[in-house]
Each structure stands twice: as C-alpha cells, then as structure tokens.
Amino acid sequence: MHLTMIAAMTRNRVIGTGSGKIPWHLPRDTKHFRDFTNGKHLVLGRVTFEEMSGWFTNQTPIVLTRDKSYTPDHGLKAGSIDEAISEAAGMGAEEIAVCGGAEVYSEALPYADELFLTLIDASIEGGAYFPDHEDGIEWEEINREAFPSDDENEYAMTFLHLRRVHPSSLRPPRLHRL
Ligand SMILES: NC(=O)c1ccc[n+]([C@@H]2O[C@H](COP(=O)([O-])OP(=O)(O)OC[C@H]3O[C@@H](n4cnc5c(N)ncnc54)[C@H](OP(=O)(O)O)[C@@H]3O)[C@@H](O)[C@H]2O)c1
C-alpha cells in the first residue's frame, strides 16, 4: 500500500483554527485538493470528516474514530490507521491518501511515502498544526510550483511534492506486511 498525505499549511505550520474552520480562502488549493483526491480512498480524522460533511463526491472516505458506535454518513470507519489501510487494501486500493487533521497527520507521517504540501505564504494564527515532517525523515523534492496571490487567492502559495528517501529503512515495520 502506497501512503500519500496532502495538506495545506502556512509558514508557521497552521492547518486550521482548531475549531472547525480553515482560516484562508484559496480556491486554487481547493481545486488542487479535489483533483488529487479524485477517485481515491482517503483517511480522515472524525473531526475533519465532520467538517467536510457533504464535500465528498467520488472519493471513498475512511473515517478514523475510537468511538465504536459512530457511523459516518458517507464511506467507512476504522479504529486505527492499520485498519484503514486494511479496509482500503480489501477494496483493491493501491494508494491511500491521508487528508488530516492534525492528530491524524502526526500519527500517519511515519508511514508516508509521499507528501503533497501546499505552502501558504502567510503567517496566520491557528489552533491546528502540521507536524515537523523533516524531523528524522529525509525527503527528495519531486516538484515545486509557485503561484502569486491574485483576485481570487488571497495569499501566494507553492505546491510541493516530496518523496521519502530510503522508505524501507525508516518506516516502522508494522506496515511492511500490508
Ligand atoms: N489545512 C489542511 O490541509 C487541513 C486538512 C485537514 C484538516 N485540517 C484542520 O485540522 C483540524 C482538525 O484536526 P484535529 O487534530 O482536531 O482532528 P482530526 O485529526 O481531524 O480528528 C481527530 C479524531 O480522529 C479520531 N482519531 C485520530 N487518530 C485516531 C486513531 N489512531 N485511531 C482511531 N481514531 C483516531 C478521533 O476521533 P473520535 O474522537 O471520534 O474518537 C479523534 O478525535 C481542523 O482545524 C481542520 O480544519 C486542515
């Protein structure tokens, strides 16, 4: 299973207010996210999933929750990242895309093969953060595309695509068997 991760963060690593809102309006990034997730199996924390209610079209969300009685109104649920990966593998998926939020990014980062990061050229106050992806993990830059701010997108942004160097030696062993 190939594990990708997509996130948008500011210069100070903010990904959200922490109370149900994304503190920017960037339609270019929204389109980037929609294009990337098109047709894929996604892993989302229950908080992010509920925030995105009604958003999913042809994606298959797998919602992480510890609440055994929780039933998502769309997609599937899983009690752990391992279980989410097994669910996706069982449906024939070869990639699983982790879409946040903060708690889930932190937990899934050790297993990520590729990161698709939108670097927003602003420092914004927030309550949810992307983890330090360079702490102990080496990444190769695959692509970088920069865009200035414009009438629709209030901040400049860069789409950055990173691939993990030496995946097998650095990843925790439990996913190797999946
Ligand atoms: N900028 C971006 O790219 C981006 C993307 C996504 C989200 N966000 C932002 O991120 C923030 C939300 O992040 P968050 O950290 O508060 O919440 P979250 O990661 O979306 O969801 C946390 C919840 O997921 C479940 N969970 C997490 N790890 C689990 C595990 N290992 N096993 C089982 N269940 C697990 C738990 O649900 P239960 O409580 O039900 O047990 C937990 O309370 C929001 O501000 C949102 O806007 C930003």
Ligand as a Chemical Component Dictionary entry (heavy atoms), coordinates in Angstrom:
data_LIG
# 
_chem_comp.id                   LIG 
_chem_comp.type                 NON-POLYMER 
_chem_comp.pdbx_formal_charge   0 
_chem_comp.three_letter_code    LIG 
# 
loop_
_chem_comp_atom.comp_id 
_chem_comp_atom.atom_id 
_chem_comp_atom.alt_atom_id 
_chem_comp_atom.type_symbol 
_chem_comp_atom.charge 
_chem_comp_atom.model_Cartn_x 
_chem_comp_atom.model_Cartn_y 
_chem_comp_atom.model_Cartn_z 
_chem_comp_atom.pdbx_ordinal 
LIG N1  N1  N 0  -5.128  22.622 6.014  1  
LIG C1  C1  C 0  -5.329  21.346 5.796  2  
LIG O1  O1  O 0  -4.774  20.766 4.848  3  
LIG C2  C2  C 0  -6.251  20.582 6.703  4  
LIG C3  C3  C 0  -6.663  19.300 6.332  5  
LIG C4  C4  C 0  -7.493  18.602 7.224  6  
LIG C5  C5  C 0  -7.878  19.169 8.430  7  
LIG N2  N2  N 1  -7.442  20.426 8.734  8  
LIG C6  C6  C 0  -7.785  21.034 10.037 9  
LIG O2  O2  O 0  -7.363  20.153 11.086 10 
LIG C7  C7  C 0  -8.180  20.446 12.241 11 
LIG C8  C8  C 0  -8.713  19.132 12.802 12 
LIG O3  O3  O 0  -7.633  18.357 13.297 13 
LIG P1  P1  P 0  -7.777  17.568 14.686 14 
LIG O4  O4  O 0  -6.429  17.102 15.065 15 
LIG O5  O5  O -1 -8.538  18.429 15.637 16 
LIG O6  O6  O 0  -8.782  16.376 14.333 17 
LIG P2  P2  P 0  -8.691  15.161 13.290 18 
LIG O7  O7  O 0  -7.281  14.667 13.181 19 
LIG O8  O8  O 0  -9.413  15.539 12.041 20 
LIG O9  O9  O 0  -9.618  14.081 14.013 21 
LIG C9  C9  C 0  -9.272  13.637 15.302 22 
LIG C10 C10 C 0  -10.192 12.477 15.638 23 
LIG O10 O10 O 0  -9.903  11.374 14.769 24 
LIG C11 C11 C 0  -10.003 10.167 15.509 25 
LIG N3  N3  N 0  -8.678  9.536  15.537 26 
LIG C12 C12 C 0  -7.479  10.119 15.423 27 
LIG N4  N4  N 0  -6.485  9.217  15.451 28 
LIG C13 C13 C 0  -7.077  8.016  15.584 29 
LIG C14 C14 C 0  -6.598  6.678  15.676 30 
LIG N5  N5  N 0  -5.280  6.381  15.622 31 
LIG N6  N6  N 0  -7.480  5.685  15.818 32 
LIG C15 C15 C 0  -8.805  5.936  15.862 33 
LIG N7  N7  N 0  -9.330  7.190  15.771 34 
LIG C16 C16 C 0  -8.483  8.204  15.648 35 
LIG C17 C17 C 0  -10.557 10.528 16.875 36 
LIG O11 O11 O 0  -11.956 10.560 16.690 37 
LIG P3  P3  P 0  -13.007 10.273 17.895 38 
LIG O12 O12 O 0  -12.964 11.479 18.755 39 
LIG O13 O13 O 0  -14.324 10.090 17.179 40 
LIG O14 O14 O 0  -12.563 9.014  18.585 41 
LIG C18 C18 C 0  -10.027 11.948 17.057 42 
LIG O15 O15 O 0  -10.766 12.710 17.975 43 
LIG C19 C19 C 0  -9.298  21.362 11.778 44 
LIG O16 O16 O 0  -8.964  22.704 12.136 45 
LIG C20 C20 C 0  -9.255  21.223 10.283 46 
LIG O17 O17 O 0  -9.747  22.369 9.616  47 
LIG C21 C21 C 0  -6.657  21.129 7.893  48 
# 
loop_
_chem_comp_bond.comp_id 
_chem_comp_bond.atom_id_1 
_chem_comp_bond.atom_id_2 
_chem_comp_bond.value_order 
_chem_comp_bond.pdbx_ordinal 
LIG N1  C1  SING 1  
LIG C1  O1  DOUB 2  
LIG C1  C2  SING 3  
LIG C2  C3  SING 4  
LIG C2  C21 DOUB 5  
LIG C3  C4  DOUB 6  
LIG C4  C5  SING 7  
LIG C5  N2  DOUB 8  
LIG N2  C6  SING 9  
LIG N2  C21 SING 10 
LIG C6  O2  SING 11 
LIG C6  C20 SING 12 
LIG O2  C7  SING 13 
LIG C7  C8  SING 14 
LIG C7  C19 SING 15 
LIG C8  O3  SING 16 
LIG O3  P1  SING 17 
LIG P1  O4  DOUB 18 
LIG P1  O5  SING 19 
LIG P1  O6  SING 20 
LIG O6  P2  SING 21 
LIG P2  O7  DOUB 22 
LIG P2  O8  SING 23 
LIG P2  O9  SING 24 
LIG O9  C9  SING 25 
LIG C9  C10 SING 26 
LIG C10 O10 SING 27 
LIG C10 C18 SING 28 
LIG O10 C11 SING 29 
LIG C11 N3  SING 30 
LIG C11 C17 SING 31 
LIG N3  C12 SING 32 
LIG N3  C16 SING 33 
LIG C12 N4  DOUB 34 
LIG N4  C13 SING 35 
LIG C13 C14 SING 36 
LIG C13 C16 DOUB 37 
LIG C14 N5  SING 38 
LIG C14 N6  DOUB 39 
LIG N6  C15 SING 40 
LIG C15 N7  DOUB 41 
LIG N7  C16 SING 42 
LIG C17 O11 SING 43 
LIG C17 C18 SING 44 
LIG O11 P3  SING 45 
LIG P3  O12 DOUB 46 
LIG P3  O13 SING 47 
LIG P3  O14 SING 48 
LIG C18 O15 SING 49 
LIG C19 O16 SING 50 
LIG C19 C20 SING 51 
LIG C20 O17 SING 52 
# 
